[in-house]
């Protein structure tokens, strides 16, 4: 089968579960494809371009079929559903969120996601600049939360330090009583609940910033 950037990137995504992002290299990907590493550089100049291509696949698959809010669906519900889809797509691959973070993805479908989100927020009454500043907050929260969530799997450690039975031994309760008492909540293994809480807080902040008499409300 002929090589191209997408085929190389898909092979790299398949290898993530075995090697993690730190163990992924052009050489490892080339071996999986049965070619010399030099053959990959005709299509992707370096590992960063490989990550960009991998991220494009993750993001485009996450938003496949995405449309504007349906009749009766409000802006917050639409944003929440879209954000959950992005998180799920990153969780489908080991270190999937690290792959997406900081990449340059200029795929038309990603711009389509941006356009739909900006349109949804403007239709809900947010000024254009407010919509443009708000969307990255939600996106960065989702990526950052998922990076931390995947790190807690502890795959880079001999013994996972995030295990509930180990967390309780790490904090001096005499010096840090609040931290010790709430360690189970701070590192709640129910990451779905933690994500939903953060999503709710951000969307509540969006709502508080919605234009009132032509000016956004502020809390700071």
C-alpha positions in Angstrom: 0.0 0.0 0.0 1.3 3.4 -0.9 2.5 5.6 1.9 0.9 9.0 2.7 0.8 11.3 5.7 -2.6 9.9 6.9 -1.5 6.3 6.7 1.7 7.1 8.6 -0.3 9.0 11.3 -2.8 6.1 11.7 0.0 3.7 12.2 1.4 6.0 14.8 -1.9 6.2 16.6 -2.1 2.4 16.7 1.4 2.3 18.3 0.5 4.8 21.1 -1.1 2.1 23.2 2.1 0.1 23.1 4.7 2.7 23.4 3.1 5.9 24.7 4.0 9.3 23.3 7.5 9.3 24.8 8.3 5.9 23.1 6.9 6.9 19.7 9.5 7.7 17.1 9.7 7.9 13.3 11.8 4.8 13.4 9.2 2.8 15.4 6.5 3.9 13.0 8.6 3.0 10.0 9.2 -0.5 11.4 5.4 -1.0 11.9 4.9 0.0 8.3 7.7 -2.2 7.0 9.8 0.6 5.5 12.9 2.6 6.4 12.5 5.7 8.5 13.8 7.8 5.6 10.7 6.9 3.6 8.5 8.7 6.1 10.3 12.0 5.6 9.0 12.3 2.1 5.6 12.8 3.7 6.3 14.3 7.2 9.4 16.4 7.8 9.8 15.5 11.5 8.0 14.2 14.6 6.1 17.4 15.1 4.5 17.1 11.7 3.7 13.5 12.6 1.9 14.7 15.8 0.0 17.3 13.8 -1.2 14.6 11.4 -2.2 12.4 14.3 -4.0 15.2 16.1 -5.9 16.0 12.9 -7.2 12.4 12.8 -8.3 12.5 16.5 -10.1 15.8 16.1 -11.8 15.1 12.8 -13.1 11.7 14.1 -14.4 13.4 17.2 -16.5 15.9 15.3 -17.6 13.7 12.4 -21.2 14.5 11.6 -21.3 17.5 14.0 -24.0 20.0 13.1 -25.5 23.1 14.6 -27.8 22.8 17.6 -31.1 21.2 16.9 -34.4 23.0 17.3 -34.9 23.4 21.1 -31.3 22.6 22.0 -29.7 25.4 23.8 -26.2 26.6 23.4 -24.8 25.3 26.7 -26.2 21.7 26.0 -24.7 21.8 22.5 -21.3 22.9 23.8 -21.3 20.3 26.5 -22.1 17.5 24.1 -19.4 18.7 21.7 -16.8 18.9 24.4 -17.6 15.4 25.6 -17.0 14.1 22.1 -13.6 15.7 22.0 -12.6 14.2 25.4 -13.8 10.8 24.4 -11.8 10.9 21.2 -8.6 11.8 23.1 -9.3 9.1 25.7 -9.5 6.5 22.9 -5.7 6.6 22.6 -3.0 6.4 25.2 -1.6 9.9 25.6 -4.2 11.1 23.1 -4.6 14.4 24.8 -0.8 15.0 24.8 -0.9 14.3 21.1 -3.5 17.0 20.5 -2.0 19.6 22.9 0.1 22.3 21.1 -0.3 20.9 17.6 -1.0 22.9 14.5 -4.1 21.4 12.9 -5.2 23.3 9.8 -7.8 20.7 8.7 -11.0 22.1 7.2 -13.1 20.0 9.6 -11.4 21.6 12.6 -12.1 25.1 11.2 -15.7 23.9 10.8 -15.9 23.0 14.5 -14.6 26.5 15.3 -17.2 28.1 12.9 -20.1 26.1 14.3 -19.1 27.0 17.9 -18.7 30.7 17.2 -22.0 30.8 15.4 -23.7 28.9 18.2 -22.4 31.4 20.8 -23.3 34.4 18.7 -26.8 33.1 18.0 -27.1 32.8 21.8 -26.3 36.5 22.3 -22.6 36.5 22.8 -20.7 39.3 21.1 -18.2 38.0 18.5 -15.1 38.8 20.6 -16.7 37.2 23.7 -17.4 34.0 21.6 -13.8 34.0 20.2 -12.3 34.3 23.7 -14.6 31.8 25.3 -14.2 28.9 22.9 -10.4 28.4 23.6 -11.1 28.3 27.3 -13.4 25.3 26.9 -11.0 23.6 24.5 -8.0 24.1 26.7 -9.8 22.9 29.8 -10.8 19.7 27.9 -7.3 19.0 26.7 -5.7 19.9 30.0 -8.1 17.8 32.0 -7.7 14.8 29.8 -3.9 15.1 29.9 -4.1 14.9 33.7 -6.7 12.2 33.6 -4.5 10.0 31.4 -1.4 10.7 33.4 -3.2 9.3 36.5 -3.1 5.9 34.8 0.5 5.9 36.1 1.8 4.0 33.1 5.2 5.8 33.3 5.7 4.7 36.9 6.8 1.3 38.3 4.1 1.8 41.0 1.2 4.2 40.2 1.5 7.1 42.7 -2.2 8.0 42.1 -3.6 4.8 43.5 -6.1 5.7 46.3 -4.2 3.6 48.8 -0.9 5.5 48.1 -2.3 9.0 47.9 -3.3 9.0 51.6 0.3 8.3 52.6 1.8 11.2 50.7 0.4 14.2 52.7 1.4 15.1 56.3 -2.0 15.6 57.9 -0.5 17.6 60.7 0.9 20.3 58.4 -1.7 20.1 55.6 -5.0 19.0 57.3 -7.3 20.3 54.6 -5.3 18.7 51.8 -5.1 15.4 53.7 -8.8 15.4 54.4 -9.8 16.2 50.8 -7.2 14.1 49.0 -9.8 11.7 47.8 -11.8 14.5 46.2 -8.7 16.3 44.8 -7.7 13.1 43.1 -11.2 11.6 42.6 -10.8 8.4 40.6 -14.3 9.2 39.1 -12.8 11.4 36.4 -16.2 11.6 34.6 -17.7 13.3 37.6 -14.7 15.7 37.8 -14.9 16.6 34.1 -18.6 17.2 34.3 -18.1 19.5 37.4 -15.5 21.5 35.6 -17.6 21.7 32.4 -20.5 23.0 34.5 -18.4 25.7 36.1 -17.1 26.9 32.8 -20.5 27.0 31.2 -21.8 28.9 34.2 -19.0 31.4 33.6 -20.0 31.7 30.0 -23.6 32.4 31.0 -22.4 35.1 33.5 -20.5 36.8 30.7 -23.3 36.9 28.3 -24.1 40.4 27.1 -26.6 42.4 29.2 -27.6 45.7 27.7 -24.7 45.4 25.3 -22.1 44.8 28.0 -20.8 41.5 29.3 -21.3 40.8 33.0 -18.1 40.4 35.0 -17.3 38.7 38.3 -13.7 40.0 38.7 
